[in-house]
Amino acid sequence: MSIKSFHPPVRTLMGPGPSDVHPRILEAVARPTIGHLDPLFVAMMDDMKALLQYALQTHNALTLPVSAPGSAGMETCIVNLAEPGDKVIVCQNGVFGGRMRENVERCGATPILVEDEWGRPVDADKVESALKAHPDAKIVAFVHAETSTGACSDARTLTRLAHDHGAMVIVDAVTSLGGSPLKVDEWEIDAVYSGSQKCLSCIPGLSPVSFNQRAVEALKNRRSKVQSWFLDLTLVMSYWGGGTKRAYHHTAPVNALYGLHEALLLLQEEGLENAWRRHWDYHLALRAGLEAMGLRFIVPEAARLPQLNAILVPEGVDEAQVRATLLSRYNLEIGAGLGALAGKVWRIGLMGYSASAKNVIYCLSALEAVLTDTKAPIRRGVALSAAQKLICEREQRGYLAVGSAP
Ligand SMILES: Cc1ncc(COP(=O)(O)O)c(C=O)c1O
């Protein structure tokens, strides 16, 4: 056998996730593995819960990282709260709303679909009409930051509407957490899940989940057992919520959790508002460069996510070839379009550690070079100065780079 150790190249990750992992997180993951019931590990888990509560802006006692990626967070919220016979209003304005619907169906619940054009936020009026037409709906489920399009929906308004009609909400915050404002307690979100690999800049494979008291009550009052043993929060809590008497449920991914702990610590050191600001500022710089080249965004300005920039592929350009050249020549990953947008857009991520001046300049420079090679109809020589202007203005306002806080 000639199989050798795997040594991946150092890429610059500016796709829809995973994002660049902060060196402090990579170093944390490489620390010695200890037992998942070791008292020192258990103490680290308590700190992690406090850090997660800060990141999510919640005091929810049921706040924990599920030992699997964002899809498992989605499934955790849905299998624990939706039962056979329940009605769930599912908002779909991209790929991930569709997955929520699939999960709802698999629980034996009935999805009521509210559809919006891809690239647009969820329309609150349509959700209100669905709530009026289905007064017995138990849950409204929606994606806060739709990674497939770059559209941000108004989580606060949608939650208020659902509550006005007696329904709970399940919010997908996989791409929003750490990148744009998300206030679980203030907005009264009932159940929320996220992912480690986007704006937290951690390694992939963990999904923070949080339930408020209302969601916990709904879980306690279920008519039937949760269909998934692994994701049944009443069982998972015997490990995560057991204090000093934690019982074995599954072997926690010890080293990955060191990484998440470090990622959340970095976020706390930077400060949530500063992290949101950083994503926004670098989005504006990237946008200035892209628009100076003549490239166009697909999401209307008011609903744009700073961390996911979906831009139209110029006419006549082979989008896959451009991505392949960026990867092979510059070690730079940007994302392709998904589903209805496949072949039509590129998705440029500015998530977590990737949301930096270095990445903005690198991406604009590489993209301009590759598009010039392909004879794409872009304006040359103007993107970098347009972006630099905003980067310098940010520096003059005195903002720190991520990880540089004391
Ligand atoms: C909005 C959204 N929800 C859910 C997921 C699923 O997360 P994961 O791929 O970590 O399972 C993703 C992943 O990109 C996402 O962007």
Ligand as a Chemical Component Dictionary entry (heavy atoms), coordinates in Angstrom:
data_LIG
# 
_chem_comp.id                   LIG 
_chem_comp.type                 NON-POLYMER 
_chem_comp.pdbx_formal_charge   0 
_chem_comp.three_letter_code    LIG 
# 
loop_
_chem_comp_atom.comp_id 
_chem_comp_atom.atom_id 
_chem_comp_atom.alt_atom_id 
_chem_comp_atom.type_symbol 
_chem_comp_atom.charge 
_chem_comp_atom.model_Cartn_x 
_chem_comp_atom.model_Cartn_y 
_chem_comp_atom.model_Cartn_z 
_chem_comp_atom.pdbx_ordinal 
LIG C1 C1 C 0 -28.604 27.819 6.751 1  
LIG C2 C2 C 0 -28.040 26.440 6.920 2  
LIG N1 N1 N 0 -28.735 25.516 7.593 3  
LIG C3 C3 C 0 -28.266 24.280 7.788 4  
LIG C4 C4 C 0 -27.037 23.882 7.272 5  
LIG C5 C5 C 0 -26.540 22.494 7.492 6  
LIG O1 O1 O 0 -25.369 22.516 8.248 7  
LIG P1 P1 P 0 -24.273 21.363 8.130 8  
LIG O2 O2 O 0 -23.772 21.366 6.713 9  
LIG O3 O3 O 0 -23.246 21.754 9.143 10 
LIG O4 O4 O 0 -24.947 20.083 8.459 11 
LIG C6 C6 C 0 -26.280 24.802 6.560 12 
LIG C7 C7 C 0 -24.986 24.432 5.971 13 
LIG O5 O5 O 0 -24.438 25.093 5.146 14 
LIG C8 C8 C 0 -26.793 26.112 6.381 15 
LIG O6 O6 O 0 -26.087 27.023 5.702 16 
# 
loop_
_chem_comp_bond.comp_id 
_chem_comp_bond.atom_id_1 
_chem_comp_bond.atom_id_2 
_chem_comp_bond.value_order 
_chem_comp_bond.pdbx_ordinal 
LIG C1 C2 SING 1  
LIG C2 N1 SING 2  
LIG C2 C8 DOUB 3  
LIG N1 C3 DOUB 4  
LIG C3 C4 SING 5  
LIG C4 C5 SING 6  
LIG C4 C6 DOUB 7  
LIG C5 O1 SING 8  
LIG O1 P1 SING 9  
LIG P1 O2 DOUB 10 
LIG P1 O3 SING 11 
LIG P1 O4 SING 12 
LIG C6 C7 SING 13 
LIG C6 C8 SING 14 
LIG C7 O5 DOUB 15 
LIG C8 O6 SING 16 
# 
